[in-house]
Amino acid sequence: MHEAAVAQGLIEAILCEAEKQGGRPIRARMSCGTLNAVNDEVVRFAFEAIAEGTVCEGMTLEIEHKPLQAKCRTCGGTYIVTLSDARCPRCAGTDFELLPDAPLVLDEIEFEKE
């Protein structure tokens, strides 16, 4: 289960940062690319299960999916591509290359203010 490994990695990173900050984390935001096969519900479920009994228990996990981008080989424009319409919005060209998908990243951790 890929999502459990993702959740485990997030918890480990948050616990490490919580130890450095000396605070209790209340919210974290992660992002990943469109092609990254991460199921939000399953990640949240695994995150909550793994967080039990740690300072991460009860915190909120936000997940943002970054759009997939393409570069048009006709006009050179870069644009967000969708599966329903991959044409370039600039020139309506259909000859394009997909740009690398955004990686899975822990973008932000918010700590409880004392």
MOPAC internal coordinates of N, CA, C and O (Angstrom, degrees):
PM7 1SCF
backbone

  N    0.0000 0     0.00 0     0.00 0    0    0    0
  C    1.4594 1     0.00 0     0.00 0    1    0    0
  C    1.5279 1   108.77 1     0.00 0    2    1    0
  O    1.2310 1   120.83 1   -73.54 1    3    2    1
  N    1.3133 1   116.02 1   106.46 1    3    2    1
  C    1.4600 1   124.34 1  -178.82 1    5    3    2
  C    1.5342 1   111.61 1   -58.87 1    6    5    3
  O    1.2310 1   120.46 1   139.11 1    7    6    5
  N    1.3161 1   116.72 1   -40.89 1    7    6    5
  C    1.4646 1   121.17 1  -176.52 1    9    7    6
  C    1.5270 1   112.55 1   -63.64 1   10    9    7
  O    1.2310 1   120.10 1   144.31 1   11   10    9
  N    1.3319 1   117.41 1   -35.69 1   11   10    9
  C    1.4683 1   120.64 1   178.23 1   13   11   10
  C    1.5243 1   110.23 1   -64.96 1   14   13   11
  O    1.2310 1   120.35 1   140.46 1   15   14   13
  N    1.3240 1   116.93 1   -39.54 1   15   14   13
  C    1.4670 1   120.70 1   177.70 1   17   15   14
  C    1.5273 1   110.52 1   -66.18 1   18   17   15
  O    1.2310 1   120.50 1   141.23 1   19   18   17
  N    1.3245 1   116.65 1   -38.77 1   19   18   17
  C    1.4705 1   120.97 1   176.85 1   21   19   18
  C    1.5236 1   109.52 1   -62.67 1   22   21   19
  O    1.2310 1   120.38 1   131.75 1   23   22   21
  N    1.3283 1   116.87 1   -48.25 1   23   22   21
  C    1.4697 1   121.60 1  -179.86 1   25   23   22
  C    1.5255 1   111.00 1   -61.25 1   26   25   23
  O    1.2310 1   120.22 1   137.67 1   27   26   25
  N    1.3223 1   117.19 1   -42.33 1   27   26   25
  C    1.4666 1   121.53 1   179.25 1   29   27   26
  C    1.5285 1   110.35 1   -61.22 1   30   29   27
  O    1.2310 1   120.43 1   135.08 1   31   30   29
  N    1.3312 1   116.79 1   -44.92 1   31   30   29
  C    1.4602 1   120.96 1   178.61 1   33   31   30
  C    1.5169 1   112.23 1   -62.60 1   34   33   31
  O    1.2310 1   120.43 1   139.72 1   35   34   33
  N    1.3266 1   116.78 1   -40.28 1   35   34   33
  C    1.4628 1   120.85 1   177.91 1   37   35   34
  C    1.5237 1   110.90 1   -63.12 1   38   37   35
  O    1.2310 1   120.47 1   132.65 1   39   38   37
  N    1.3265 1   116.71 1   -47.35 1   39   38   37
  C    1.4681 1   121.13 1  -179.96 1   41   39   38
  C    1.5242 1   110.13 1   -59.47 1   42   41   39
  O    1.2310 1   120.22 1   134.30 1   43   42   41
  N    1.3234 1   117.19 1   -45.70 1   43   42   41
  C    1.4695 1   120.46 1  -179.53 1   45   43   42
  C    1.5250 1   111.28 1   -60.39 1   46   45   43
  O    1.2310 1   120.37 1   135.92 1   47   46   45
  N    1.3363 1   116.90 1   -44.08 1   47   46   45
  C    1.4675 1   120.61 1   179.41 1   49   47   46
  C    1.5261 1   111.30 1   -65.38 1   50   49   47
  O    1.2310 1   120.35 1   139.13 1   51   50   49
  N    1.3270 1   116.93 1   -40.87 1   51   50   49
  C    1.4639 1   121.05 1  -179.73 1   53   51   50
  C    1.5258 1   110.61 1   -67.62 1   54   53   51
  O    1.2310 1   120.11 1   137.55 1   55   54   53
  N    1.3291 1   117.39 1   -42.45 1   55   54   53
  C    1.4704 1   120.69 1   178.16 1   57   55   54
  C    1.5251 1   111.09 1   -61.82 1   58   57   55
  O    1.2310 1   120.62 1   139.35 1   59   58   57
  N    1.3210 1   116.43 1   -40.65 1   59   58   57
  C    1.4660 1   120.95 1   178.75 1   61   59   58
  C    1.5307 1   110.26 1   -62.67 1   62   61   59
  O    1.2310 1   120.47 1   134.64 1   63   62   61
  N    1.3264 1   116.71 1   -45.36 1   63   62   61
  C    1.4613 1   120.81 1   179.85 1   65   63   62
  C    1.5284 1   111.20 1   -68.88 1   66   65   63
  O    1.2310 1   119.96 1   144.34 1   67   66   65
  N    1.3262 1   117.69 1   -35.66 1   67   66   65
  C    1.4677 1   121.51 1   178.36 1   69   67   66
  C    1.5225 1   110.36 1   -63.08 1   70   69   67
  O    1.2310 1   120.98 1   141.99 1   71   70   69
  N    1.3301 1   115.73 1   -38.01 1   71   70   69
  C    1.4656 1   119.79 1   178.34 1   73   71   70
  C    1.5267 1   110.39 1   -65.77 1   74   73   71
  O    1.2310 1   120.17 1   139.07 1   75   74   73
  N    1.3178 1   117.28 1   -40.93 1   75   74   73
  C    1.4704 1   121.51 1   178.67 1   77   75   74
  C    1.5269 1   111.15 1   -66.62 1   78   77   75
  O    1.2310 1   120.84 1   136.34 1   79   78   77
  N    1.3522 1   116.00 1   -43.66 1   79   78   77
  C    1.4633 1   121.29 1  -176.51 1   81   79   78
  C    1.5250 1   112.58 1   -77.64 1   82   81   79
  O    1.2310 1   120.90 1   155.13 1   83   82   81
  N    1.3198 1   115.88 1   -24.87 1   83   82   81
  C    1.4570 1   119.85 1  -177.66 1   85   83   82
  C    1.5185 1   112.87 1    71.16 1   86   85   83
  O    1.2310 1   120.46 1  -151.12 1   87   86   85
  N    1.3174 1   116.73 1    28.88 1   87   86   85
  C    1.4634 1   120.11 1  -178.94 1   89   87   86
  C    1.5150 1   112.12 1  -132.81 1   90   89   87
  O    1.2310 1   121.58 1    -5.61 1   91   90   89
  N    1.3255 1   114.59 1   174.39 1   91   90   89
  C    1.4648 1   120.59 1   178.58 1   93   91   90
  C    1.5261 1   109.14 1   -98.87 1   94   93   91
  O    1.2310 1   120.29 1   -56.74 1   95   94   93
  N    1.3374 1   117.05 1   123.26 1   95   94   93
  C    1.4640 1   119.29 1   179.32 1   97   95   94
  C    1.5301 1   110.80 1   -72.78 1   98   97   95
  O    1.2310 1   120.97 1   -41.85 1   99   98   97
  N    1.3402 1   115.76 1   138.15 1   99   98   97
  C    1.4645 1   119.26 1   179.81 1  101   99   98
  C    1.5336 1   112.31 1  -118.33 1  102  101   99
  O    1.2310 1   120.56 1   160.82 1  103  102  101
  N    1.3500 1   116.54 1   -19.18 1  103  102  101
  C    1.4618 1   119.69 1  -178.89 1  105  103  102
  C    1.5207 1   109.24 1  -155.47 1  106  105  103
  O    1.2310 1   121.30 1   -38.39 1  107  106  105
  N    1.3263 1   115.12 1   141.61 1  107  106  105
  C    1.4631 1   120.56 1   174.54 1  109  107  106
  C    1.5190 1   108.18 1  -135.01 1  110  109  107
  O    1.2310 1   121.32 1   -31.68 1  111  110  109
  N    1.3388 1   115.09 1   148.32 1  111  110  109
  C    1.4593 1   120.64 1   177.88 1  113  111  110
  C    1.5173 1   108.55 1  -126.06 1  114  113  111
  O    1.2310 1   121.08 1   -53.59 1  115  114  113
  N    1.3295 1   115.54 1   126.41 1  115  114  113
  C    1.4550 1   120.61 1   175.74 1  117  115  114
  C    1.5199 1   108.53 1  -119.12 1  118  117  115
  O    1.2310 1   121.09 1   -22.04 1  119  118  117
  N    1.3217 1   115.52 1   157.96 1  119  118  117
  C    1.4603 1   120.00 1   175.85 1  121  119  118
  C    1.5187 1   109.04 1  -135.25 1  122  121  119
  O    1.2310 1   121.48 1   -24.13 1  123  122  121
  N    1.3133 1   114.78 1   155.87 1  123  122  121
  C    1.4617 1   120.78 1   177.51 1  125  123  122
  C    1.5196 1   108.51 1  -154.37 1  126  125  123
  O    1.2310 1   121.24 1   -15.37 1  127  126  125
  N    1.3066 1   115.23 1   164.63 1  127  126  125
  C    1.4539 1   120.67 1   179.90 1  129  127  126
  C    1.5144 1   112.46 1   -76.43 1  130  129  127
  O    1.2310 1   121.24 1   -13.78 1  131  130  129
  N    1.3034 1   115.24 1   166.22 1  131  130  129
  C    1.4593 1   122.31 1  -179.51 1  133  131  130
  C    1.5213 1   112.14 1   -63.96 1  134  133  131
  O    1.2310 1   120.36 1   141.58 1  135  134  133
  N    1.3242 1   116.93 1   -38.42 1  135  134  133
  C    1.4604 1   120.22 1  -177.07 1  137  135  134
  C    1.5233 1   112.93 1   -80.98 1  138  137  135
  O    1.2310 1   120.39 1   169.61 1  139  138  137
  N    1.3245 1   116.86 1   -10.39 1  139  138  137
  C    1.4575 1   120.68 1   177.65 1  141  139  138
  C    1.5270 1   107.33 1   -70.45 1  142  141  139
  O    1.2310 1   120.84 1   -64.85 1  143  142  141
  N    1.2937 1   116.00 1   115.15 1  143  142  141
  C    1.4732 1   120.54 1  -174.06 1  145  143  142
  C    1.5264 1   111.71 1   -77.12 1  146  145  143
  O    1.2310 1   120.59 1  -109.17 1  147  146  145
  N    1.3265 1   116.49 1    70.83 1  147  146  145
  C    1.4613 1   121.78 1   178.93 1  149  147  146
  C    1.5229 1   108.52 1  -111.34 1  150  149  147
  O    1.2310 1   120.85 1   -58.97 1  151  150  149
  N    1.3087 1   115.97 1   121.03 1  151  150  149
  C    1.4584 1   122.01 1   177.29 1  153  151  150
  C    1.5260 1   107.89 1   -89.20 1  154  153  151
  O    1.2310 1   120.64 1   -65.65 1  155  154  153
  N    1.3225 1   116.38 1   114.35 1  155  154  153
  C    1.4686 1   121.64 1  -175.44 1  157  155  154
  C    1.5239 1   112.99 1   -53.94 1  158  157  155
  O    1.2310 1   120.46 1   133.05 1  159  158  157
  N    1.3426 1   116.73 1   -46.95 1  159  158  157
  C    1.4690 1   119.79 1  -177.03 1  161  159  158
  C    1.5223 1   111.29 1   -62.18 1  162  161  159
  O    1.2310 1   120.70 1   138.11 1  163  162  161
  N    1.3246 1   116.27 1   -41.89 1  163  162  161
  C    1.4626 1   120.36 1  -177.72 1  165  163  162
  C    1.5286 1   110.29 1   -69.17 1  166  165  163
  O    1.2310 1   120.06 1   140.28 1  167  166  165
  N    1.3358 1   117.49 1   -39.72 1  167  166  165
  C    1.4724 1   120.38 1   177.13 1  169  167  166
  C    1.5234 1   109.68 1   -61.75 1  170  169  167
  O    1.2310 1   120.36 1   134.05 1  171  170  169
  N    1.3259 1   116.92 1   -45.95 1  171  170  169
  C    1.4746 1   120.28 1  -179.98 1  173  171  170
  C    1.5297 1   111.42 1   -62.74 1  174  173  171
  O    1.2310 1   120.39 1   137.78 1  175  174  173
  N    1.3258 1   116.85 1   -42.22 1  175  174  173
  C    1.4642 1   121.00 1   178.60 1  177  175  174
  C    1.5294 1   110.22 1   -60.86 1  178  177  175
  O    1.2310 1   120.36 1   131.47 1  179  178  177
  N    1.3294 1   116.91 1   -48.53 1  179  178  177
  C    1.4665 1   121.22 1   179.65 1  181  179  178
  C    1.5251 1   110.42 1   -64.67 1  182  181  179
  O    1.2310 1   120.47 1   139.88 1  183  182  181
  N    1.3341 1   116.70 1   -40.12 1  183  182  181
  C    1.4645 1   121.69 1   179.29 1  185  183  182
  C    1.5270 1   110.35 1   -59.49 1  186  185  183
  O    1.2310 1   120.36 1   132.19 1  187  186  185
  N    1.3253 1   116.91 1   -47.81 1  187  186  185
  C    1.4671 1   121.38 1  -179.77 1  189  187  186
  C    1.5240 1   111.39 1   -63.49 1  190  189  187
  O    1.2310 1   120.43 1   139.57 1  191  190  189
  N    1.3304 1   116.79 1   -40.43 1  191  190  189
  C    1.4674 1   120.62 1  -179.54 1  193  191  190
  C    1.5258 1   111.01 1   -66.37 1  194  193  191
  O    1.2310 1   120.24 1   135.76 1  195  194  193
  N    1.3256 1   117.15 1   -44.24 1  195  194  193
  C    1.4671 1   121.36 1  -178.59 1  197  195  194
  C    1.5279 1   110.92 1   -71.45 1  198  197  195
  O    1.2310 1   120.22 1   149.21 1  199  198  197
  N    1.3349 1   117.19 1   -30.79 1  199  198  197
  C    1.4656 1   121.74 1  -178.13 1  201  199  198
  C    1.5246 1   113.42 1   -73.29 1  202  201  199
  O    1.2310 1   120.29 1   160.63 1  203  202  201
  N    1.3360 1   117.06 1   -19.37 1  203  202  201
  C    1.4699 1   119.99 1  -178.12 1  205  203  202
  C    1.5234 1   111.03 1   -53.81 1  206  205  203
  O    1.2310 1   121.33 1   -48.05 1  207  206  205
  N    1.3371 1   115.06 1   131.95 1  207  206  205
  C    1.4536 1   120.92 1   177.57 1  209  207  206
  C    1.5186 1   114.42 1    81.54 1  210  209  207
  O    1.2310 1   120.24 1  -176.69 1  211  210  209
  N    1.3494 1   117.15 1     3.31 1  211  210  209
  C    1.4676 1   120.52 1   177.52 1  213  211  210
  C    1.5259 1   108.51 1  -116.15 1  214  213  211
  O    1.2310 1   120.34 1    -5.13 1  215  214  213
  N    1.3310 1   116.95 1   174.87 1  215  214  213
  C    1.4654 1   120.12 1   176.61 1  217  215  214
  C    1.5270 1   111.60 1   -66.90 1  218  217  215
  O    1.2310 1   120.23 1   168.12 1  219  218  217
  N    1.3206 1   117.17 1   -11.88 1  219  218  217
  C    1.4705 1   121.80 1   178.38 1  221  219  218
  C    1.5262 1   112.79 1   -82.43 1  222  221  219
  O    1.2310 1   120.31 1   168.57 1  223  222  221
  N    1.3163 1   117.02 1   -11.43 1  223  222  221
  C    1.4615 1   120.09 1  -177.93 1  225  223  222
  C    1.5252 1   110.26 1   -59.63 1  226  225  223
  O    1.2310 1   120.72 1   -49.79 1  227  226  225
  N    1.3232 1   116.23 1   130.21 1  227  226  225
  C    1.4599 1   121.85 1   177.63 1  229  227  226
  C    1.5161 1   115.12 1    87.40 1  230  229  227
  O    1.2310 1   119.69 1   175.14 1  231  230  229
  N    1.3189 1   118.20 1    -4.86 1  231  230  229
  C    1.4624 1   119.03 1  -179.02 1  233  231  230
  C    1.5251 1   110.90 1   -77.51 1  234  233  231
  O    1.2310 1   120.80 1   -19.69 1  235  234  233
  N    1.3174 1   116.07 1   160.31 1  235  234  233
  C    1.4588 1   123.09 1  -179.16 1  237  235  234
  C    1.5235 1   109.86 1   -94.51 1  238  237  235
  O    1.2310 1   120.72 1   -43.94 1  239  238  237
  N    1.3253 1   116.22 1   136.06 1  239  238  237
  C    1.4601 1   121.57 1   175.61 1  241  239  238
  C    1.5227 1   108.35 1  -115.25 1  242  241  239
  O    1.2310 1   120.86 1   -60.61 1  243  242  241
  N    1.3327 1   115.97 1   119.39 1  243  242  241
  C    1.4641 1   121.75 1   176.72 1  245  243  242
  C    1.5248 1   108.00 1  -102.71 1  246  245  243
  O    1.2310 1   120.73 1   -41.65 1  247  246  245
  N    1.3260 1   116.20 1   138.35 1  247  246  245
  C    1.4627 1   121.12 1  -178.97 1  249  247  246
  C    1.5249 1   108.84 1  -124.70 1  250  249  247
  O    1.2310 1   120.99 1   -55.69 1  251  250  249
  N    1.3270 1   115.72 1   124.31 1  251  250  249
  C    1.4631 1   121.40 1   178.96 1  253  251  250
  C    1.5248 1   108.85 1  -114.54 1  254  253  251
  O    1.2310 1   120.61 1   -48.42 1  255  254  253
  N    1.3147 1   116.44 1   131.58 1  255  254  253
  C    1.4637 1   121.38 1   176.44 1  257  255  254
  C    1.5270 1   108.47 1  -100.64 1  258  257  255
  O    1.2310 1   120.68 1   -63.00 1  259  258  257
  N    1.3216 1   116.31 1   117.00 1  259  258  257
  C    1.4651 1   121.73 1   179.60 1  261  259  258
  C    1.5333 1   108.69 1   -76.92 1  262  261  259
  O    1.2310 1   120.17 1   -39.80 1  263  262  261
  N    1.3212 1   117.28 1   140.20 1  263  262  261
  C    1.4645 1   119.60 1  -178.45 1  265  263  262
  C    1.5311 1   112.30 1   -70.14 1  266  265  263
  O    1.2310 1   121.60 1   -27.27 1  267  266  265
  N    1.3111 1   114.53 1   152.73 1  267  266  265
  C    1.4561 1   122.02 1   177.85 1  269  267  266
  C    1.5254 1   108.66 1   -79.77 1  270  269  267
  O    1.2310 1   120.60 1   -45.00 1  271  270  269
  N    1.3243 1   116.46 1   135.00 1  271  270  269
  C    1.4582 1   120.11 1  -178.80 1  273  271  270
  C    1.5237 1   111.02 1  -114.81 1  274  273  271
  O    1.2310 1   121.72 1   -27.21 1  275  274  273
  N    1.3156 1   114.31 1   152.79 1  275  274  273
  C    1.4629 1   121.01 1   178.69 1  277  275  274
  C    1.5228 1   108.79 1  -133.09 1  278  277  275
  O    1.2310 1   121.57 1   -21.24 1  279  278  277
  N    1.3313 1   114.60 1   158.76 1  279  278  277
  C    1.4636 1   120.57 1   174.87 1  281  279  278
  C    1.5227 1   107.24 1  -118.19 1  282  281  279
  O    1.2310 1   121.03 1   -55.10 1  283  282  281
  N    1.3222 1   115.64 1   124.90 1  283  282  281
  C    1.4565 1   122.02 1  -179.51 1  285  283  282
  C    1.5280 1   109.21 1   -73.14 1  286  285  283
  O    1.2310 1   120.73 1   -51.33 1  287  286  285
  N    1.3229 1   116.21 1   128.67 1  287  286  285
  C    1.4706 1   120.44 1   178.78 1  289  287  286
  C    1.5286 1   111.64 1   -81.09 1  290  289  287
  O    1.2310 1   120.43 1   168.42 1  291  290  289
  N    1.3196 1   116.78 1   -11.58 1  291  290  289
  C    1.4641 1   120.82 1   179.86 1  293  291  290
  C    1.5249 1   111.18 1   -85.16 1  294  293  291
  O    1.2310 1   120.55 1   126.60 1  295  294  293
  N    1.3378 1   116.56 1   -53.40 1  295  294  293
  C    1.4726 1   119.68 1  -176.12 1  297  295  294
  C    1.5282 1   113.58 1  -109.42 1  298  297  295
  O    1.2310 1   120.09 1   170.07 1  299  298  297
  N    1.3337 1   117.44 1    -9.93 1  299  298  297
  C    1.4644 1   120.64 1   179.24 1  301  299  298
  C    1.5146 1   114.57 1    84.34 1  302  301  299
  O    1.2310 1   120.08 1  -179.15 1  303  302  301
  N    1.3193 1   117.45 1     0.85 1  303  302  301
  C    1.4640 1   120.97 1  -179.71 1  305  303  302
  C    1.5227 1   112.30 1   -71.19 1  306  305  303
  O    1.2310 1   121.37 1   -30.59 1  307  306  305
  N    1.3267 1   114.99 1   149.41 1  307  306  305
  C    1.4616 1   121.74 1   175.87 1  309  307  306
  C    1.5232 1   107.20 1  -108.14 1  310  309  307
  O    1.2310 1   121.00 1   -43.68 1  311  310  309
  N    1.3276 1   115.70 1   136.32 1  311  310  309
  C    1.4602 1   119.20 1  -176.22 1  313  311  310
  C    1.5228 1   110.91 1  -152.43 1  314  313  311
  O    1.2310 1   121.34 1   -16.34 1  315  314  313
  N    1.3299 1   115.04 1   163.66 1  315  314  313
  C    1.4624 1   121.42 1   175.76 1  317  315  314
  C    1.5206 1   107.18 1   -80.91 1  318  317  315
  O    1.2310 1   121.17 1   -53.18 1  319  318  317
  N    1.3180 1   115.37 1   126.82 1  319  318  317
  C    1.4584 1   120.63 1  -177.67 1  321  319  318
  C    1.5287 1   109.53 1  -104.41 1  322  321  319
  O    1.2310 1   120.95 1   -37.62 1  323  322  321
  N    1.3129 1   115.79 1   142.38 1  323  322  321
  C    1.4649 1   120.82 1   174.77 1  325  323  322
  C    1.5256 1   107.80 1  -118.94 1  326  325  323
  O    1.2310 1   120.99 1   -22.94 1  327  326  325
  N    1.3050 1   115.71 1   157.06 1  327  326  325
  C    1.4585 1   119.82 1  -179.96 1  329  327  326
  C    1.5265 1   111.41 1   -67.89 1  330  329  327
  O    1.2310 1   120.14 1   152.52 1  331  330  329
  N    1.3198 1   117.34 1   -27.48 1  331  330  329
  C    1.4632 1   120.64 1  -178.74 1  333  331  330
  C    1.5296 1   112.62 1   -79.80 1  334  333  331
  O    1.2310 1   120.13 1   155.87 1  335  334  333
  N    1.3398 1   117.35 1   -24.13 1  335  334  333
  C    1.4641 1   120.56 1  -179.95 1  337  335  334
  C    1.5213 1   109.18 1  -152.74 1  338  337  335
  O    1.2310 1   120.87 1   -76.29 1  339  338  337
  N    1.3119 1   115.94 1   103.71 1  339  338  337
  C    1.4666 1   120.49 1  -177.16 1  341  339  338
  C    1.5244 1   112.39 1   -97.20 1  342  341  339
  O    1.2310 1   119.92 1  -176.15 1  343  342  341
  N    1.3355 1   117.76 1     3.85 1  343  342  341
  C    1.4664 1   120.45 1  -179.29 1  345  343  342
  C    1.5272 1   111.34 1   -66.85 1  346  345  343
  O    1.2310 1   121.60 1   -31.44 1  347  346  345
  N    1.3204 1   114.53 1   148.56 1  347  346  345
  C    1.4621 1   120.97 1   176.60 1  349  347  346
  C    1.5280 1   108.60 1   -69.65 1  350  349  347
  O    1.2310 1   119.60 1   -51.38 1  351  350  349
  N    1.3286 1   118.37 1   128.62 1  351  350  349
  C    1.4610 1   120.44 1  -179.83 1  353  351  350
  C    1.5352 1   112.53 1   -70.96 1  354  353  351
  O    1.2310 1   120.73 1   162.23 1  355  354  353
  N    1.3199 1   116.21 1   -17.77 1  355  354  353
  C    1.4636 1   121.19 1  -177.47 1  357  355  354
  C    1.5340 1   111.92 1   -82.23 1  358  357  355
  O    1.2310 1   120.86 1   133.47 1  359  358  357
  N    1.3555 1   115.97 1   -46.53 1  359  358  357
  C    1.4694 1   119.42 1  -174.82 1  361  359  358
  C    1.5276 1   113.29 1  -124.73 1  362  361  359
  O    1.2310 1   120.04 1   179.74 1  363  362  361
  N    1.3243 1   117.52 1    -0.26 1  363  362  361
  C    1.4700 1   124.28 1  -178.20 1  365  363  362
  C    1.5257 1   112.60 1    66.08 1  366  365  363
  O    1.2310 1   120.57 1  -164.12 1  367  366  365
  N    1.3338 1   116.51 1    15.88 1  367  366  365
  C    1.4598 1   120.82 1   178.24 1  369  367  366
  C    1.5216 1   111.86 1   -69.11 1  370  369  367
  O    1.2310 1   121.47 1   -27.38 1  371  370  369
  N    1.3251 1   114.79 1   152.62 1  371  370  369
  C    1.4690 1   119.99 1   179.19 1  373  371  370
  C    1.5220 1   112.26 1  -115.83 1  374  373  371
  O    1.2310 1   120.17 1  -174.79 1  375  374  373
  N    1.3276 1   117.28 1     5.21 1  375  374  373
  C    1.4624 1   121.56 1   177.32 1  377  375  374
  C    1.5278 1   106.82 1   -96.60 1  378  377  375
  O    1.2310 1   120.74 1   -73.57 1  379  378  377
  N    1.3258 1   116.20 1   106.43 1  379  378  377
  C    1.4620 1   120.23 1  -175.31 1  381  379  378
  C    1.5184 1   110.46 1  -143.95 1  382  381  379
  O    1.2310 1   121.44 1   -15.53 1  383  382  381
  N    1.3137 1   114.85 1   164.47 1  383  382  381
  C    1.4661 1   120.18 1   171.62 1  385  383  382
  C    1.5221 1   107.91 1  -123.05 1  386  385  383
  O    1.2310 1   121.08 1   -40.28 1  387  386  385
  N    1.3233 1   115.53 1   139.72 1  387  386  385
  C    1.4615 1   119.69 1   177.27 1  389  387  386
  C    1.5161 1   108.95 1   -76.08 1  390  389  387
  O    1.2310 1   120.69 1   -44.86 1  391  390  389
  N    1.3100 1   116.30 1   135.14 1  391  390  389
  C    1.4606 1   121.43 1   176.13 1  393  391  390
  C    1.5245 1   108.10 1   -83.45 1  394  393  391
  O    1.2310 1   119.74 1   -20.19 1  395  394  393
  N    1.3236 1   118.09 1   159.81 1  395  394  393
  C    1.4757 1   119.86 1  -178.95 1  397  395  394
  C    1.5324 1   111.51 1   -55.15 1  398  397  395
  O    1.2310 1   121.17 1   -41.79 1  399  398  397
  N    1.3185 1   115.37 1   138.21 1  399  398  397
  C    1.4596 1   122.00 1   178.63 1  401  399  398
  C    1.5280 1   109.11 1   -69.18 1  402  401  399
  O    1.2310 1   120.59 1   -31.30 1  403  402  401
  N    1.3109 1   116.47 1   148.70 1  403  402  401
  C    1.4667 1   120.92 1   178.92 1  405  403  402
  C    1.5290 1   109.86 1   -64.33 1  406  405  403
  O    1.2310 1   120.03 1   -40.39 1  407  406  405
  N    1.3249 1   117.55 1   139.61 1  407  406  405
  C    1.4700 1   120.18 1   179.04 1  409  407  406
  C    1.5252 1   111.39 1   -75.19 1  410  409  407
  O    1.2310 1   121.13 1   -11.92 1  411  410  409
  N    1.3033 1   115.45 1   168.08 1  411  410  409
  C    1.4556 1   121.83 1   175.14 1  413  411  410
  C    1.5314 1   106.98 1   -81.59 1  414  413  411
  O    1.2310 1   120.54 1   -58.65 1  415  414  413
  N    1.3371 1   116.57 1   121.35 1  415  414  413
  C    1.4641 1   121.49 1  -173.28 1  417  415  414
  C    1.5277 1   110.62 1  -136.36 1  418  417  415
  O    1.2310 1   120.82 1   -40.44 1  419  418  417
  N    1.3219 1   116.04 1   139.56 1  419  418  417
  C    1.4639 1   121.45 1   169.58 1  421  419  418
  C    1.5200 1   105.41 1   -87.68 1  422  421  419
  O    1.2310 1   120.49 1   -75.71 1  423  422  421
  N    1.3277 1   116.67 1   104.29 1  423  422  421
  C    1.4605 1   122.07 1  -171.99 1  425  423  422
  C    1.5235 1   114.29 1   -82.29 1  426  425  423
  O    1.2310 1   120.46 1   142.96 1  427  426  425
  N    1.3216 1   116.72 1   -37.04 1  427  426  425
  C    1.4651 1   119.19 1  -171.50 1  429  427  426
  C    1.5224 1   110.75 1  -156.22 1  430  429  427
  O    1.2310 1   121.33 1   -36.17 1  431  430  429
  N    1.3251 1   115.06 1   143.83 1  431  430  429
  C    1.4688 1   121.66 1   172.32 1  433  431  430
  C    1.5240 1   106.66 1  -128.77 1  434  433  431
  O    1.2310 1   120.69 1   -52.36 1  435  434  433
  N    1.3088 1   116.29 1   127.64 1  435  434  433
  C    1.4628 1   120.92 1   177.34 1  437  435  434
  C    1.5226 1   108.30 1  -104.86 1  438  437  435
  O    1.2310 1   121.16 1   -46.86 1  439  438  437
  N    1.3335 1   115.39 1   133.14 1  439  438  437
  C    1.4593 1   120.95 1  -179.02 1  441  439  438
  C    1.5209 1   110.43 1  -108.12 1  442  441  439
  O    1.2310 1   121.37 1   -28.49 1  443  442  441
  N    1.3192 1   114.98 1   151.51 1  443  442  441
  C    1.4612 1   122.35 1   178.42 1  445  443  442
  C    1.5209 1   108.92 1   -61.80 1  446  445  443
  O    1.2310 1   121.35 1   -46.69 1  447  446  445
  N    1.3241 1   115.01 1   133.31 1  447  446  445
  C    1.4679 1   119.99 1   177.59 1  449  447  446
  C    1.5188 1   108.71 1   -88.16 1  450  449  447
  O    1.2310 1   121.25 1   -45.86 1  451  450  449
  N    1.3074 1   115.22 1   134.14 1  451  450  449
  C    1.4771 1   119.31 1  -178.39 1  453  451  450
  C    1.5005 1   111.63 1   -97.36 1  454  453  451
  O    1.2310 1   120.10 1   180.00 1  455  454  453

